[in-house]
Amino acid sequence: MAIASNGPHGHLNGKVGNLVFYMLNGQPVVRLIGRKGKPSKLQLANYQEMAVTTKLLSNMGGFIKLGYGLQARGTVHNAHNLATSYHKKQALTGEYPNIRIDYNKVKLSQGVMPETADLKISKVSGGLEITWNPKNDAELKDNDSVMVMICCPETGKDQEYLNIARRSEGKCFIPMYEQVLNQQLEPYISFISADGERVSDSVYLGNLNGTVKNEVEKQQEEKYVQVKTRFDQVESSYSSQVIANYGERPKNKAFKYLEKEYETLKKQLEHLPGKPG
């Protein structure tokens, strides 16, 4: 049952049939509920896009709050909504079921502060060192704070550093164990004013240590190897029987089954993803 708190012409609050009425950030919202049918490929792709995006942002709560909070002011959205919308639309690549993050397009903050010059990152003993031009002017201040985000796709143990240095320092150091330092790393940096009223767009500092295959790619490779192994066995038997029959295809039922499997596997390998190299 829904309740009309503001009279017959006001917004309902509750359930009417298969509709649910509620307030979200001060705005009246209605959504449909009920059983879902079998999802289409487009729906499955949408589900995976949301899952991949959610996983990317799952360890970035503080960074996203600062990086998108200014945009969210005065709107019905929050910082996480805006970040989710951007990355789902702009920072994904590939097709279902192999949708993944394009780290070059990730934006963990968006604002009006100009980009800082001469940003560089390097691996040093015991961690990472990031450097930049510490100059200040009317728009870039000495006391601007430095925010760094290190994404670790292999382990999912991303690290956010929300006030790791001041602009005036011109560099910062992030300590890391050797094992972490040598895995795939995707680093980002942003600058935010001391009063939190201005923020820069985040800058992608570039991939470190290359990329690793995701779970879907690993499964595809394993499947390809299994099919290829079986095909090699069947092809060897197929060829040897043709050779033994002086180049002619044997007419017996066993060979017909073998030939059918040979043709099926051959066609399957032509279109199967996961081929090495």
Backbone hydrogen bonds, N-H to C=O, Kabsch-Sander energy under -0.5 kcal/mol:
donor,donor_aa,acceptor,acceptor_aa,energy
3,I,13,N,-2.1
5,S,3,I,-1.1
5,S,11,H,-0.5
7,G,4,A,-1.5
10,G,7,G,-1.8
13,N,3,I,-1.3
14,G,21,F,-2.3
15,K,1,M,-0.7
16,V,19,L,-2.7
19,L,16,V,-2.0
20,V,31,R,-2.5
21,F,14,G,-3.6
22,Y,29,V,-2.7
24,L,27,Q,-2.9
27,Q,24,L,-1.7
29,V,22,Y,-3.3
31,R,20,V,-2.1
33,I,18,N,-3.1
44,L,40,S,-2.5
45,A,41,K,-2.3
46,N,42,L,-2.1
47,Y,43,Q,-2.6
48,Q,44,L,-2.3
49,E,45,A,-2.5
50,M,46,N,-2.2
51,A,47,Y,-2.4
52,V,48,Q,-2.8
53,T,49,E,-2.2
54,T,50,M,-2.8
55,K,51,A,-2.2
56,L,52,V,-2.0
57,L,53,T,-2.0
58,S,54,T,-0.9
58,S,55,K,-0.6
60,M,57,L,-1.8
64,I,60,M,-3.0
65,K,61,G,-2.1
66,L,62,G,-1.7
67,G,63,F,-3.1
68,Y,64,I,-2.6
69,G,65,K,-0.8
72,A,68,Y,-1.6
73,R,69,G,-0.9
73,R,70,L,-0.5
75,T,72,A,-1.9
82,L,78,N,-2.0
83,A,79,A,-2.3
84,T,80,H,-2.6
85,S,81,N,-2.5
86,Y,82,L,-2.4
87,H,83,A,-2.4
88,K,84,T,-2.3
89,K,85,S,-1.6
90,Q,86,Y,-2.9
91,A,87,H,-1.5
93,T,100,R,-2.6
98,N,95,E,-3.4
100,R,93,T,-2.6
102,D,91,A,-2.7
103,Y,101,I,-0.9
105,K,102,D,-2.1
106,V,103,Y,-0.7
110,Q,67,G,-2.2
113,M,199,V,-2.0
120,K,131,T,-2.3
122,S,129,E,-2.0
124,V,127,G,-2.6
127,G,124,V,-2.1
128,L,174,I,-2.3
129,E,122,S,-2.7
130,I,172,C,-2.4
131,T,120,K,-2.4
132,W,170,G,-2.1
133,N,117,A,-2.5
137,D,140,L,-2.3
141,K,139,E,-0.5
144,D,141,K,-1.6
145,S,192,I,-3.1
146,V,165,A,-2.3
147,M,190,S,-3.0
148,V,161,Y,-2.8
149,M,188,Y,-2.4
150,I,159,Q,-2.9
151,C,149,M,-0.6
151,C,186,E,-2.5
155,T,152,C,-0.6
156,G,152,C,-3.2
158,D,156,G,-1.5
159,Q,150,I,-2.4
161,Y,148,V,-3.2
162,L,160,E,-0.5
164,I,146,V,-1.7
165,A,146,V,-0.6
167,R,144,D,-2.3
168,S,142,D,-1.9
169,E,166,R,-1.6
170,G,166,R,-0.6
170,G,167,R,-1.4
172,C,130,I,-2.1
174,I,128,L,-2.9
176,M,126,G,-2.7
181,L,177,Y,-2.6
182,N,178,E,-1.4
183,Q,180,V,-1.5
185,L,208,L,-2.0
186,E,151,C,-2.3
188,Y,149,M,-2.5
189,I,203,V,-1.8
190,S,147,M,-2.6
192,I,145,S,-2.1
193,S,198,R,-2.9
196,G,193,S,-1.8
200,S,191,F,-2.5
201,D,113,M,-0.6
202,S,109,S,-2.0
203,V,189,I,-2.5
205,L,187,P,-2.5
205,L,203,V,-0.5
208,L,185,L,-2.3
218,K,214,N,-2.2
219,Q,215,E,-2.4
220,Q,216,V,-2.3
221,E,217,E,-2.2
222,E,218,K,-2.3
223,K,219,Q,-2.4
224,Y,220,Q,-2.3
225,V,221,E,-2.4
226,Q,222,E,-2.1
227,V,223,K,-2.4
228,K,224,Y,-2.9
229,T,225,V,-2.4
230,R,226,Q,-2.0
231,F,227,V,-2.6
232,D,228,K,-2.4
233,Q,229,T,-1.6
234,V,230,R,-2.5
235,E,231,F,-3.3
236,S,232,D,-1.9
237,S,233,Q,-1.9
238,Y,234,V,-2.9
239,S,235,E,-2.8
240,S,236,S,-2.2
241,Q,237,S,-1.8
242,V,238,Y,-1.8
243,I,239,S,-2.6
244,A,240,S,-2.4
245,N,241,Q,-1.0
246,Y,243,I,-1.7
247,G,242,V,-2.2
248,E,245,N,-1.3
256,K,252,N,-1.5
257,Y,253,K,-2.0
258,L,254,A,-2.0
259,E,255,F,-3.2
260,K,256,K,-2.2
261,E,257,Y,-2.1
262,Y,258,L,-2.4
263,E,259,E,-2.5
264,T,260,K,-2.2
265,L,261,E,-2.7
266,K,262,Y,-2.1
267,K,263,E,-2.2
268,Q,264,T,-2.3
269,L,265,L,-2.3
270,E,266,K,-1.1
271,H,267,K,-0.8
271,H,268,Q,-0.8
272,L,268,Q,-1.1
